[in-house]
Amino acid sequence: MTDDIFDHEADVLVVGSGGAAFAAAVTAAAEGASVIMFERNDAVGGTTALSGGTAWIPDNPSLRAQGQVDDRDDALRYMCRMSHPQWYCDGHPTFGLPEDSYGLIEAFYDNGSRAVEYLTSVGGLDVVADDAVPDPSRPVDLGYGVTLPEMPDYGAELPEDKVPNGRHCTPGPGAPAIIEQLELAARKHGVEVLLEHRAVRLLQNAERAAVGLELRYRHLTVLARARQAVVFASGGFAHDSELVRRYLPGRVFGSCSTAGARGDFVRIGVEAGALLGNMGNAWWKQVPVEIALQVTLTAGRVDPVG
């Protein structure tokens, strides 16, 4: 505890504890910053811990090690069509996308592989890509008790997808799950992780720069100071009925996201002046309505609710 009004202080504060949050925390800590992570739930992992445990990375190191070429222009064309089919136009300089949307996709291609390489170099990841040439007779050992066939891209049948297999990175044989690897690396680099801490407000100075967080820990108000940065990686809003009705089309009966996905950053970000986008999109799946009406957390549930 600090000597002033703040209960916690660090160079970098990270909100959330899924894959994105741990990647940010490990990177900051490995570069010499002190880091505190705040997780709303009573366990780390977020929706990453409920997912299939892969990271989709174009032109990843494992692909290159197999001699596969994931051409930048081809990959951008495929990602633009999959991400924004309503704008997609082959032959256009940005494939029909607005400059900011195209820039995000460019940044993902240019930096995704670098992020994997960096996290591997600091002990945060041990991942390999599924084989570029699928062999349905041979399952892939993910190293933590689950086997899956080689995983093709979504829309692998599209002519724009020149590398339909090999972009899904999974833990190598015998390696822990991705979220477990990142958590171990965070502990190794001195990251402090505090559970049951829900961020409710971003603290800003007179110049509107982020300087800390107001949080709730059980029945207490907690203040945390950030000397350098505040990073939000707190997930979506699928378990907040008000935000679901406001932003998502159709009827949503449940979600495979963590129960803590209640859109905390939506409200915090709007209050802080952030411009939100892509709010109407989701990773959609079908589930039996009878189950989702009784249990909104649908991840992994295939048995009737008794």
C-alpha positions in Angstrom: 0.0 0.0 0.0 1.3 3.5 -0.9 1.6 6.3 1.6 -1.1 8.5 0.0 -4.7 7.9 -1.0 -3.9 5.0 -3.3 -4.1 1.4 -2.2 -1.9 0.1 -5.0 0.7 1.6 -7.4 2.7 0.3 -10.3 4.1 1.5 -13.6 1.4 -0.3 -15.6 -2.1 -1.4 -14.6 -3.8 -4.1 -16.6 -7.6 -4.8 -16.4 -8.5 -8.4 -17.2 -6.5 -11.7 -17.2 -7.3 -13.3 -20.6 -4.8 -13.9 -23.4 -4.6 -10.2 -24.4 -4.3 -9.0 -20.8 -1.5 -11.5 -19.9 0.3 -10.7 -23.2 0.3 -7.0 -22.3 1.4 -7.7 -18.7 4.2 -10.0 -19.6 5.5 -7.6 -22.3 5.5 -4.6 -19.9 7.1 -6.6 -17.1 9.7 -8.1 -19.4 10.7 -4.6 -20.5 11.3 -3.6 -16.9 7.9 -2.1 -15.8 6.2 -3.0 -12.5 2.7 -4.4 -13.3 -0.5 -5.1 -11.4 -3.3 -7.1 -13.1 -6.9 -6.7 -11.8 -9.4 -9.5 -12.6 -13.1 -9.2 -11.9 -13.6 -13.0 -11.5 -12.3 -15.2 -8.8 -9.9 -17.0 -11.2 -7.6 -15.9 -14.0 -8.1 -16.7 -17.7 -11.1 -14.9 -18.8 -12.8 -16.2 -21.9 -9.4 -17.4 -23.2 -9.6 -20.2 -20.5 -13.0 -21.3 -21.9 -11.9 -21.2 -25.5 -10.3 -23.8 -27.8 -7.0 -22.4 -26.7 -5.6 -21.4 -30.1 -4.2 -18.1 -31.4 -4.9 -17.3 -35.0 -1.7 -15.7 -36.3 -0.9 -15.1 -40.0 2.7 -15.7 -41.2 3.6 -17.2 -37.8 7.0 -18.6 -37.0 5.9 -22.2 -37.2 4.4 -21.7 -40.6 7.7 -20.3 -41.9 9.6 -23.1 -40.3 7.5 -25.5 -42.4 8.5 -23.6 -45.5 5.0 -22.1 -46.0 4.7 -18.6 -47.5 1.8 -16.6 -46.1 2.0 -13.7 -48.5 1.0 -10.3 -47.0 -1.2 -9.1 -49.9 -3.1 -12.5 -50.1 -3.5 -12.6 -46.3 -4.8 -9.0 -46.2 -7.3 -9.7 -49.0 -8.6 -12.7 -47.1 -8.9 -11.0 -43.8 -10.6 -8.0 -45.3 -13.2 -10.1 -47.0 -13.9 -12.2 -43.8 -13.9 -9.2 -41.5 -15.9 -6.7 -43.6 -17.7 -8.5 -46.4 -20.1 -5.5 -46.7 -17.2 -3.3 -47.9 -15.0 -5.8 -49.6 -13.9 -4.9 -53.1 -11.0 -6.7 -54.7 -8.6 -4.4 -56.6 -9.3 -1.4 -54.4 -6.2 -0.1 -52.6 -7.7 -0.9 -49.2 -10.0 -3.7 -50.6 -12.9 -1.4 -50.1 -12.4 -0.9 -46.3 -12.1 2.5 -44.6 -8.6 3.5 -43.9 -8.8 2.9 -40.1 -10.3 -0.6 -40.5 -7.7 -1.5 -43.1 -4.9 -0.2 -40.9 -6.0 -2.4 -38.1 -5.8 -5.5 -40.3 -2.4 -4.4 -41.6 -1.1 -3.9 -38.1 -2.4 -7.4 -37.2 -0.5 -9.1 -40.0 2.6 -7.0 -39.5 2.8 -7.5 -35.7 1.1 -10.8 -34.9 4.1 -13.0 -35.7 6.4 -10.5 -34.0 4.3 -10.7 -30.8 4.4 -14.5 -30.8 8.2 -14.4 -31.3 8.7 -11.9 -28.5 6.5 -13.7 -26.0 8.3 -16.9 -26.8 11.7 -15.2 -26.3 10.6 -14.1 -22.8 9.2 -17.4 -21.8 5.6 -16.6 -22.3 4.6 -19.0 -25.1 5.4 -22.4 -26.4 3.2 -22.7 -29.5 3.3 -24.4 -32.9 1.0 -24.0 -35.8 -1.2 -26.8 -37.1 0.1 -28.5 -40.2 -0.4 -26.4 -43.3 -1.4 -29.4 -45.3 -4.3 -31.2 -43.4 -4.2 -34.9 -42.7 -7.7 -35.7 -41.2 -6.4 -39.2 -40.1 -3.9 -37.6 -37.7 -5.1 -35.6 -34.7 -3.0 -32.8 -33.3 -1.9 -33.2 -29.7 -2.4 -29.9 -28.0 -0.4 -31.0 -25.0 -3.1 -30.6 -22.3 -5.4 -33.6 -22.7 -7.3 -32.5 -25.8 -6.9 -33.6 -29.4 -8.3 -31.9 -32.5 -8.0 -32.4 -36.2 -6.0 -29.8 -38.1 -8.0 -26.6 -37.9 -8.8 -24.8 -41.1 -9.5 -21.1 -41.3 -13.1 -19.8 -41.2 -14.0 -19.4 -44.9 -11.2 -21.7 -45.9 -13.1 -22.5 -49.0 -12.9 -18.9 -50.3 -10.5 -18.2 -53.2 -8.9 -15.4 -51.2 -7.6 -17.9 -48.6 -4.3 -19.1 -50.0 -3.2 -20.6 -46.7 -6.3 -22.4 -45.3 -4.3 -24.4 -42.7 -1.5 -23.5 -40.4 -2.5 -20.1 -38.9 -3.9 -21.6 -35.7 -1.1 -21.7 -33.1 -1.6 -24.2 -30.3 0.6 -25.3 -27.4 3.4 -27.7 -28.4 3.3 -31.4 -27.3 3.4 -31.6 -23.5 3.1 -27.8 -23.1 0.5 -26.2 -20.8 -2.5 -24.4 -22.3 -1.8 -20.9 -23.6 -3.3 -19.1 -20.7 -1.4 -21.3 -18.2 1.9 -20.5 -20.0 1.2 -16.8 -19.9 0.2 -16.8 -16.3 3.5 -18.7 -15.4 5.5 -16.1 -17.4 3.7 -13.2 -15.6 4.5 -14.7 -12.2 8.1 -15.2 -13.3 8.5 -11.6 -14.3 7.0 -10.3 -11.1 3.5 -9.4 -12.2 1.1 -9.1 -9.3 -2.4 -10.5 -10.0 -5.4 -9.4 -7.8 -8.7 -11.3 -8.2 -12.2 -10.1 -7.5 -11.2 -6.5 -8.4 -13.7 -4.9 -10.8 -12.7 -1.7 -12.5 -15.4 0.9 -12.4 -13.7 4.2 -13.4 -10.6 5.4 -15.1 -8.8 8.1 -13.2 -7.6 11.0 -15.3 -5.5 14.1 -14.6 -6.3 17.7 -15.7 -4.8 16.9 -19.2 -7.2 13.8 -19.5 -4.2 11.4 -19.3 -4.9 8.1 -17.6 -3.3 8.0 -14.1 -5.1 5.2 -12.4 -8.2 3.2 -11.6 -11.1 3.1 -9.2 -12.1 -0.5 -8.5 -14.5 -2.5 -6.3 -13.1 -5.3 -4.2 -16.1 -7.0 -2.6 -17.7 -4.2 -0.6 -14.6 -1.9 -0.7 -13.6 0.9 -3.0 -10.0 0.5 -4.1 -7.8 3.1 -5.8 -4.7 2.2 -7.9 -2.2 4.6 -9.4 -0.5 4.0 -12.8 2.8 5.7 -13.3 3.0 5.0 -17.0 -0.1 3.3 -18.5 -3.5 1.7 -18.0 -4.3 -1.2 -20.3 -7.9 -2.5 -20.6 -8.3 -6.1 -21.9 -11.5 -6.8 -19.9 -13.4 -8.7 -22.6 -16.9 -8.2 -24.1 -20.4 -7.6 -22.8 -22.3 -10.7 -23.6 -23.5 -11.2 -20.1 -24.9 -7.7 -19.7 -28.5 -7.8 -21.0 -28.8 -4.0 -21.4 -25.7 -3.8 -23.7 -26.7 -6.9 -25.6 -30.1 -5.4 -26.4 -28.4 -2.1 -27.4 -25.7 -3.4 -29.7 -26.3 -6.9 -30.9 -28.9 -7.8 -33.6 -31.4 -10.5 -33.1 -32.0 -12.5 -29.9 -29.1 -13.6 -27.8 -29.9 -16.4 -25.3 -26.5 -17.2 -23.9 -22.8 -16.8 -24.4 -19.6 -18.9 -24.1 -17.7 -16.0 -22.7 -16.7 -15.8 -19.1 -19.4 -14.7 -16.6 -17.4 -11.5 -16.0 -17.9 -10.3 -19.6 -20.3 -7.5 -18.6 -18.9 -4.6 -20.7 -17.2 -2.7 -17.9 -14.9 -1.0 -20.4 -17.9 0.1 -22.6 -19.1 2.4 -19.9 -15.7 3.4 -18.6 -14.4 4.0 -22.2 -17.4 6.2 -23.1 -17.0 8.2 -20.0 -13.3 8.7 -20.8 -14.0 9.8 -24.3 -13.1 6.6 -26.2 -14.6 6.0 -29.6 -16.2 2.5 -29.8 -16.5 0.5 -32.9 -17.5 -3.0 -34.2 -20.1 -3.2 -31.5 -22.6 -5.2 -33.5 -20.3 -8.1 -34.4 -19.8 -11.3 -32.4 -18.6 -14.9 -32.8 -22.0 -16.5 -33.3 -22.9 -20.1 -32.5 -26.1 -22.1 -32.2 -27.0 -23.7 -28.9 -30.2 -25.4 -27.7 -32.5 -22.6 -26.5 -33.8 -24.7 -23.6 -30.3 -24.9 -22.1 -29.4 -21.3 -22.7 -32.7 -20.1 -21.1 -31.6 -21.8 -17.9 -27.9 -21.3 -17.9 -26.6 -18.3 -19.9 -23.0 -19.4 -19.6 -23.1 -22.0 -22.4 -19.4 -22.8 -22.9 -18.8 -26.5 -22.9 -22.3 -27.4 -21.9 -23.8 -30.2 -23.9 -26.0 -31.9 -21.3 -29.5 -30.8 -20.4 -29.8 -28.7 -17.3 -31.4 -30.6 -14.5 
